[in-house]
Amino acid sequence: MDTNQQHPDNSDQNAPGWEKAVLEKLAFAAIAEQKAARRWGIFFKLLTFAYLSVAMGVALYPQLKQEVETGSAQHVAIVDVLGQIAEGEGAAADTIIEGLRDAAKDKNTKGIILNINSPGGSAVQSAYVYDEIRRLKAQHPQLPIYSVVGDICASGGYYIASASDKIYVNQSSLIGSIGVVMNGFGFSNVLEKLGVERRLLTAGEHKAMLDPFSPVNAQESKHMQSLLNQVHQQFIEAVRAGRGERLKESPEMFSGLVWSGQEGVKLGLADGFGSIDSVVREQFGTEDTVNFTPHERLIDRLAGRFGAAFGHSIATALNIGGLH
């Protein structure tokens, strides 16, 4: 029997330098794998860079566009008051006031239009904007400040609008709701029926005022109603100061009711009918507008849109926080 035929591999293994050949093969394979990994790494880094560049461009475009548009041509400034008026919302007082101030500072601004579509919100935030409009009007008496109403301009939205020189609505807009509300729920009877005992400790007789699991306290309710009446009266006086003799006051005007835009014009709550485009064209004799509503910062937009997962993906692609 031929021994070489029985063990064909032994000759290869016994051949001189076979270990070197195997090591060379392993080394070349490792180098090839590293090159492939490096190519993929570069690809993902470039992809991430391109993605961030596009996101930055999208975020900065409105600001760059505004800077170009406000270069020399006269325009009407638009400041949005959209949605709930509250701190932290798009219609927060700080946001609206910043837009108003920037618009008033621009030497090419022919006038300012508040684009209002809001059901209301915080009385405090609304009062801040109201006071700022009055301040700007005193500072720039030749600069018209108008309000144009979309679907709704109620409560705090109307509080703000009443400070402007004129208010324009659509016939079907909802306008008014000059009132103040505080609401909640009471569960004391439910707890009693369920056999649940409410255990509440306070330091201060009225510290748990309006607690939903306790019976109504007449003294506390009277106190809160007094506060609501005070805020309501402040609202009424603000509307009277802003609208003046144009108001056709009636017992229902300050009751919290809302009216259509058509009825609002008859009551003196608004001055006429129009949209943003028609008011810009007819009242200012131009069609050029620039929106001065502040936009989110780029970092806030990226954080809000992509979140922690996106940040983790970027860190991984760029080898941040680790050795590879």
Disulfide bonds with the S-S distance in Angstrom:
none
